């Protein structure tokens, strides 16, 4: 409620008014000070600047520092000769003005807050754009670097091939030169032999018999006759015991691998732009392996993709591509490639055991990352049947069993 105060004191200068009001027994935090340019719960003699005016509360006293709008000395502190109706109008006008000022201040504050939020949003968008551009530039630089390395490798291969061709031509030239020299020697010896034969013909029969053996020894032997040589290779000996022999399966696997190497798809439009060595799936597989070793998984996948388009019967291409998909978290594609590799790695023999074990482990890993732990455990157990002594696969299989049984502690 309002506090009626009569024993106040005041002083003034040409620009300010100082009012000291006692507030005995009134808490500072509960004091309500209302001030406008004409009204300080007192009708002032002249208008003041209510925005720059201050009130200081302390020691049971409140001191008002009121800045005058016009520099002049007041005759009195409050306005005199004002009736109640005028006082009421001034009071209402002051209250309305204070409310409008408060509303304008609130709107200005809300506008400033909106501007701050807009500025913050723009800054965040700019930061995100810069980060996106940095990532794109980094990817572009990696692509350019990989392209340059590939072009440099192609140039080295081309130069090496040119050197081989030059060496081969030089070798052929030397062989032709040597053959020509041999022909000249044979021709010279043939002429010498004919001359001796004519000289011997003019002598008697006995002289002919005396030198016949010597001429026979000095003569050049006749060229060998053309024929075919048949070679019988030693049969391959397999390391397994005879009672456990998989000779039929091994032979089938070898035959299947030989057919896979011969199966080439040449109906690819991009082949016309490739060099001869780039059309070789084995070369592309080696290139993909090198890119995988440098953690350039996307480029490695591109190399394996082209190799598979050239020859889709080589299981190691699918197996290696599955490893790339695992690194990039393309889990469904990793499962598909591992399954395709297992389909091609038949019949199961010792020669493809290691590849089959890797295919099961990679497919099992993809299943586990998809939280399909039962399917993943089945693949790990299949890998252990192939290589029971593999400690890493044993430990991983045990962890999967613990997860399935609910005893694995989540970190």
C-alpha positions as CSV (number, residue, x, y, z in Angstrom):
1,X,0.0,0.0,0.0
2,X,1.2,3.6,-0.6
3,X,3.2,5.3,2.3
4,X,2.3,8.8,3.1
5,X,5.4,10.9,3.8
6,X,5.3,14.5,5.0
7,X,8.8,15.1,6.6
8,X,10.8,15.0,3.4
9,X,13.5,17.5,2.4
10,X,14.7,18.7,-1.0
11,X,17.4,20.7,-2.8
12,X,17.9,21.8,-6.4
13,X,20.3,23.0,-8.9
14,X,19.5,24.5,-12.4
15,X,19.6,21.0,-13.9
16,X,18.6,18.6,-11.1
17,X,16.4,18.2,-8.0
18,X,17.5,16.1,-5.0
19,X,14.7,14.7,-2.6
20,X,15.5,12.9,0.6
21,X,12.5,10.9,2.0
22,X,12.8,8.9,5.3
23,X,11.6,5.2,5.0
24,X,11.7,4.0,8.6
25,X,10.7,0.4,9.0
26,X,10.2,-0.2,5.2
27,X,12.2,-3.1,3.5
28,X,14.3,-2.1,0.5
29,X,13.0,-5.0,-1.6
30,X,9.4,-4.1,-0.9
31,X,9.6,-0.4,-1.9
32,X,7.6,0.6,-5.0
33,X,8.8,3.7,-6.7
34,X,6.7,5.1,-9.5
35,X,8.0,8.1,-11.5
36,X,7.0,9.9,-14.7
37,X,8.1,13.2,-16.1
38,X,5.3,15.1,-14.1
39,X,4.5,12.7,-11.3
40,X,6.6,11.0,-8.5
41,X,3.5,10.1,-6.6
42,X,3.9,13.9,-6.1
43,X,2.8,16.5,-8.7
44,X,6.1,18.1,-9.6
45,X,6.5,21.8,-10.4
46,X,7.9,21.1,-13.9
47,X,8.7,18.1,-16.1
48,X,11.7,15.9,-15.4
49,X,13.6,13.2,-17.5
50,X,12.2,10.1,-15.9
51,X,14.5,7.8,-17.8
52,X,17.8,9.3,-16.5
53,X,16.4,10.0,-13.0
54,X,17.5,7.7,-10.2
55,X,16.4,6.5,-6.7
56,X,18.9,5.3,-4.1
57,X,17.6,3.4,-1.0
58,X,19.6,2.9,2.1
59,X,19.9,3.7,5.8
60,X,16.1,4.0,6.2
61,X,16.2,6.8,3.5
62,X,15.5,7.1,-0.2
63,X,17.2,9.8,-2.1
64,X,15.8,10.8,-5.5
65,X,18.0,12.4,-8.1
66,X,15.7,14.0,-10.7
67,X,17.1,15.6,-13.8
68,X,15.1,18.5,-15.1
69,X,14.1,18.7,-18.8
70,X,14.7,22.4,-18.8
71,X,17.4,24.1,-16.8
72,X,15.7,26.5,-14.4
73,X,15.2,27.0,-10.6
74,X,11.8,25.8,-9.3
75,X,9.9,27.9,-6.9
76,X,8.4,24.9,-5.2
77,X,8.8,21.1,-5.4
78,X,5.2,20.3,-6.1
79,X,2.7,22.0,-8.4
80,X,0.4,24.4,-6.5
81,X,-3.1,25.6,-7.2
82,X,-4.2,22.2,-8.7
83,X,-7.6,20.9,-7.9
84,X,-8.5,17.2,-7.5
85,X,-9.8,16.7,-11.0
86,X,-6.6,18.0,-12.6
87,X,-4.5,15.9,-10.2
88,X,-6.5,12.9,-11.2
89,X,-6.0,13.6,-14.9
90,X,-2.3,14.1,-14.4
91,X,-2.1,10.9,-12.4
92,X,-4.0,8.9,-15.1
93,X,-1.9,10.4,-17.9
94,X,1.3,9.6,-16.1
95,X,0.2,6.0,-15.5
96,X,-0.8,5.6,-19.2
97,X,2.5,7.1,-20.4
98,X,4.4,4.7,-18.0
99,X,2.5,1.8,-19.4
100,X,3.2,2.8,-23.0
101,X,6.9,3.3,-22.2
102,X,7.0,-0.1,-20.6
103,X,5.3,-1.7,-23.6
104,X,7.7,0.0,-26.0
105,X,10.6,-1.2,-23.9
106,X,9.3,-4.7,-23.9
107,X,8.8,-4.7,-27.7
108,X,12.3,-3.3,-28.2
109,X,13.7,-6.0,-25.9
110,X,11.7,-8.7,-27.8
111,X,12.9,-7.2,-31.1
112,X,16.5,-7.2,-29.9
113,X,16.1,-10.9,-28.8
114,X,14.7,-11.8,-32.2
115,X,17.6,-10.0,-33.9
116,X,20.0,-11.9,-31.6
117,X,18.4,-15.2,-32.5
118,X,18.5,-14.4,-36.2
119,X,22.1,-13.4,-36.0
120,X,22.9,-16.6,-34.1
121,X,21.1,-18.7,-36.7
122,X,23.0,-17.0,-39.5
123,X,26.3,-17.6,-37.7
124,X,25.4,-21.3,-37.2
125,X,24.4,-21.7,-40.9
126,X,27.6,-20.0,-42.0
127,X,29.7,-22.3,-39.8
128,X,27.8,-25.4,-41.1
129,X,28.3,-24.2,-44.7
130,X,32.0,-23.7,-44.1
131,X,32.3,-27.2,-42.5
132,X,30.4,-28.7,-45.4
133,X,32.6,-26.9,-47.9
134,X,35.7,-28.1,-46.0
135,X,34.5,-31.7,-46.1
136,X,33.7,-31.4,-49.9
137,X,37.1,-29.9,-50.6
138,X,38.8,-32.6,-48.6
139,X,36.9,-35.3,-50.6
140,X,37.8,-33.5,-53.8
141,X,41.5,-33.4,-52.9
142,X,41.4,-37.1,-52.0
143,X,39.8,-37.9,-55.4
144,X,42.3,-35.8,-57.2
145,X,45.2,-37.4,-55.3
146,X,43.9,-40.9,-56.1
147,X,43.4,-40.0,-59.8
148,X,47.0,-38.6,-60.0
149,X,48.4,-41.7,-58.3
150,X,46.4,-43.9,-60.8
151,X,47.6,-41.9,-63.8
152,X,51.2,-42.0,-62.5
153,X,50.9,-45.8,-62.1
154,X,49.5,-46.1,-65.6
155,X,52.4,-44.0,-67.0
156,X,55.0,-46.2,-65.2
157,X,53.3,-49.3,-66.6
158,X,53.3,-47.8,-70.1
159,X,57.0,-46.9,-69.9
160,X,57.8,-50.4,-68.6
161,X,55.8,-52.0,-71.4
162,X,57.6,-49.8,-74.0
163,X,61.0,-50.8,-72.5
164,X,60.0,-54.5,-72.7
165,X,59.0,-54.0,-76.4
166,X,62.3,-52.3,-77.2
167,X,64.3,-55.1,-75.4
168,X,62.2,-57.7,-77.3
169,X,62.9,-56.0,-80.6
170,X,66.6,-55.7,-79.9
171,X,66.7,-59.4,-78.9
172,X,65.0,-60.4,-82.1
173,X,67.4,-58.2,-84.1
174,X,70.4,-59.9,-82.5
175,X,68.8,-63.4,-83.1
176,X,68.2,-62.5,-86.8
177,X,71.8,-61.2,-87.1
178,X,73.2,-64.3,-85.6
179,X,71.1,-66.5,-87.9
180,X,72.3,-64.5,-90.9
181,X,75.9,-65.0,-89.8
182,X,75.3,-68.8,-89.3
183,X,73.8,-68.9,-92.8
184,X,76.9,-67.2,-94.3
185,X,79.2,-69.7,-92.5
186,X,77.2,-72.7,-93.7
187,X,77.2,-71.3,-97.3
188,X,81.0,-70.8,-97.2
189,X,81.6,-74.3,-95.8
190,X,79.3,-75.7,-98.5
191,X,81.3,-74.0,-101.3
192,X,84.6,-75.4,-99.8
193,X,83.2,-78.9,-99.6
194,X,82.1,-78.8,-103.3
195,X,85.6,-77.6,-104.3
196,X,87.2,-80.5,-102.5
197,X,84.8,-82.9,-104.0
198,X,85.7,-81.8,-107.5
199,X,89.4,-82.1,-106.8
200,X,89.0,-85.6,-105.5
201,X,87.0,-86.6,-108.6
202,X,90.1,-86.0,-110.8
203,X,92.2,-88.5,-108.8
204,X,92.2,-92.2,-108.8
205,X,89.8,-94.5,-107.0
206,X,92.3,-95.3,-104.3
207,X,92.9,-91.6,-103.4
208,X,89.1,-91.2,-103.2
209,X,88.9,-94.0,-100.7
210,X,91.8,-92.6,-98.7
211,X,90.2,-89.1,-98.1
212,X,86.6,-90.2,-97.9
213,X,86.5,-90.7,-94.1
214,X,88.2,-87.4,-93.4
215,X,85.7,-85.4,-95.6
216,X,82.8,-87.2,-93.9
217,X,84.0,-86.1,-90.5
218,X,84.4,-82.5,-91.6
219,X,80.9,-82.3,-93.1
220,X,78.0,-80.4,-91.4
221,X,75.3,-82.7,-90.0
222,X,71.9,-82.6,-91.6
223,X,69.1,-80.6,-89.8
224,X,67.0,-82.5,-87.3
225,X,63.7,-83.8,-88.5
226,X,60.4,-82.2,-87.2
227,X,58.5,-84.1,-84.6
228,X,56.3,-83.9,-81.5
229,X,57.4,-84.5,-77.9
230,X,54.9,-85.9,-75.5
231,X,55.2,-84.8,-71.9
232,X,53.6,-86.6,-69.0
233,X,53.3,-84.5,-65.9
234,X,53.5,-86.0,-62.4
235,X,50.1,-86.3,-60.8
236,X,49.4,-83.8,-58.1
237,X,49.8,-85.3,-54.6
238,X,47.2,-84.0,-52.1
239,X,48.2,-83.7,-48.4
240,X,45.2,-85.5,-47.1
241,X,45.1,-89.2,-46.2
242,X,43.7,-91.6,-48.8
243,X,40.7,-92.6,-46.7
244,X,39.9,-88.8,-46.3
245,X,40.9,-87.8,-49.8
246,X,39.0,-85.1,-51.6
247,X,40.7,-85.6,-54.9
248,X,37.4,-85.3,-56.8
249,X,36.5,-82.1,-55.0
250,X,40.0,-80.7,-55.4
251,X,39.9,-81.4,-59.1
252,X,36.5,-79.9,-59.4
253,X,37.6,-76.8,-57.6
254,X,40.7,-76.4,-59.8
255,X,38.6,-76.9,-62.9
256,X,36.1,-74.4,-61.7
257,X,38.9,-71.8,-61.0
258,X,40.3,-72.4,-64.5
259,X,36.9,-71.8,-66.0
260,X,36.4,-68.7,-63.9
261,X,39.7,-67.2,-65.1
262,X,38.7,-67.8,-68.7
263,X,35.2,-66.3,-68.2
264,X,35.5,-62.7,-69.4
265,X,32.8,-60.2,-70.2
266,X,34.0,-58.0,-73.1
267,X,30.6,-56.4,-73.8
268,X,31.2,-53.3,-71.6
269,X,31.2,-49.8,-73.2
270,X,33.9,-48.5,-70.9
271,X,36.4,-51.1,-72.1
272,X,37.3,-49.1,-75.2
273,X,38.7,-46.3,-73.0
274,X,40.9,-48.7,-70.9
275,X,44.4,-49.8,-71.4
276,X,45.1,-53.5,-71.9
277,X,46.3,-54.2,-68.3
278,X,43.2,-52.3,-66.9
279,X,41.0,-54.9,-68.6
280,X,42.5,-57.6,-66.4
281,X,40.4,-58.5,-63.3
282,X,43.5,-59.7,-61.4
283,X,45.1,-56.3,-62.0
284,X,42.0,-54.5,-60.8
285,X,41.8,-56.7,-57.7
286,X,45.4,-55.9,-56.8
287,X,44.7,-52.2,-57.4
288,X,41.6,-52.4,-55.1
289,X,43.7,-54.1,-52.4
290,X,46.3,-51.3,-52.5
291,X,43.5,-48.7,-52.2
292,X,42.0,-50.6,-49.3
293,X,45.4,-50.6,-47.5
294,X,45.4,-46.7,-47.8
295,X,41.8,-46.6,-46.3
296,X,40.4,-45.3,-49.6
297,X,37.4,-47.6,-49.4
298,X,35.2,-45.9,-52.1
299,X,37.9,-46.1,-54.7
300,X,38.6,-49.7,-53.8
301,X,34.9,-50.6,-54.3
302,X,35.0,-48.9,-57.7
303,X,38.0,-51.1,-58.7
304,X,36.3,-54.3,-57.5
305,X,33.0,-53.3,-59.2
306,X,34.7,-53.0,-62.6
307,X,36.6,-56.3,-62.0
308,X,33.3,-58.1,-61.2
309,X,31.7,-56.6,-64.4
310,X,34.6,-58.1,-66.3
311,X,34.5,-61.5,-64.5
312,X,31.8,-62.3,-62.0
313,X,33.1,-65.8,-61.2
314,X,36.0,-64.8,-59.0
315,X,35.0,-65.2,-55.3
316,X,37.9,-63.1,-53.9
317,X,36.4,-60.0,-55.6
318,X,33.2,-60.3,-53.6
319,X,35.0,-61.2,-50.4
320,X,37.3,-58.1,-50.6
321,X,34.4,-55.8,-51.6
322,X,32.5,-57.1,-48.5
323,X,35.4,-55.9,-46.3
324,X,35.1,-52.4,-47.9
325,X,31.4,-52.3,-47.2
326,X,32.0,-53.3,-43.6
327,X,34.4,-50.4,-43.2
328,X,31.8,-48.0,-44.6
329,X,28.9,-49.5,-42.5
330,X,27.1,-50.7,-45.7
331,X,26.1,-53.8,-43.7
332,X,23.4,-55.2,-46.0
333,X,25.8,-55.0,-49.0
334,X,28.5,-56.7,-46.9
335,X,26.1,-59.6,-46.2
336,X,25.2,-59.9,-49.9
337,X,28.9,-59.9,-51.0
338,X,29.9,-62.4,-48.3
339,X,27.0,-64.7,-49.3
340,X,28.0,-64.5,-53.0
341,X,31.6,-65.3,-52.1
342,X,30.5,-68.4,-50.2
343,X,28.3,-69.5,-53.1
344,X,31.3,-69.4,-55.4
345,X,33.7,-71.0,-52.9
346,X,32.3,-74.5,-53.6
347,X,33.1,-77.3,-53.3
348,X,34.6,-76.8,-49.8
349,X,38.3,-77.9,-50.0
350,X,41.5,-77.1,-48.2
351,X,42.6,-74.7,-50.9
352,X,39.6,-72.3,-50.3
353,X,39.2,-72.9,-46.5
354,X,40.8,-69.6,-45.5
355,X,38.6,-67.6,-47.9
356,X,35.5,-69.4,-46.6
357,X,36.4,-68.7,-43.0
358,X,36.8,-64.9,-43.8
359,X,33.5,-64.8,-45.6
360,X,31.7,-66.3,-42.6
361,X,33.4,-63.9,-40.2
362,X,32.6,-60.8,-42.3
363,X,29.0,-61.9,-42.8
364,X,28.7,-62.7,-39.0
365,X,30.2,-59.2,-38.1
366,X,27.6,-57.5,-40.4
367,X,24.8,-59.5,-38.7
368,X,26.0,-58.5,-35.2
369,X,26.3,-54.8,-36.1
370,X,22.6,-55.1,-37.3
371,X,21.9,-56.6,-33.8
372,X,21.0,-60.0,-35.5
373,X,23.2,-61.9,-33.0
374,X,21.7,-65.3,-33.6
375,X,22.5,-65.2,-37.3
376,X,25.9,-63.7,-36.5
377,X,26.7,-66.5,-34.1
378,X,25.8,-69.1,-36.7
379,X,28.4,-67.7,-39.1
380,X,31.1,-67.5,-36.4
381,X,30.5,-71.1,-35.5
382,X,30.8,-72.1,-39.1
383,X,34.1,-70.2,-39.3
384,X,35.3,-72.1,-36.2
385,X,34.5,-75.4,-37.8
386,X,36.9,-74.4,-40.6
387,X,39.6,-73.1,-38.3
388,X,39.0,-74.4,-34.7
389,X,42.3,-73.0,-33.4
390,X,41.6,-69.3,-34.3
391,X,41.6,-67.6,-30.9
392,X,40.2,-64.3,-32.2
393,X,37.2,-66.0,-33.7
394,X,36.7,-68.0,-30.5
395,X,36.7,-64.9,-28.3
396,X,34.3,-63.0,-30.6
397,X,31.9,-66.0,-30.7
398,X,32.0,-66.1,-26.9
399,X,31.1,-62.4,-26.7
400,X,28.1,-63.0,-29.0
401,X,26.9,-65.9,-26.8
402,X,27.1,-63.6,-23.8
403,X,25.1,-60.9,-25.5
404,X,22.4,-63.5,-26.5
405,X,22.2,-64.8,-23.0
406,X,22.0,-61.3,-21.6
407,X,25.2,-61.5,-19.5
408,X,27.3,-59.1,-21.5
409,X,27.9,-55.8,-19.6
410,X,27.3,-52.8,-21.8
411,X,30.1,-50.3,-21.7
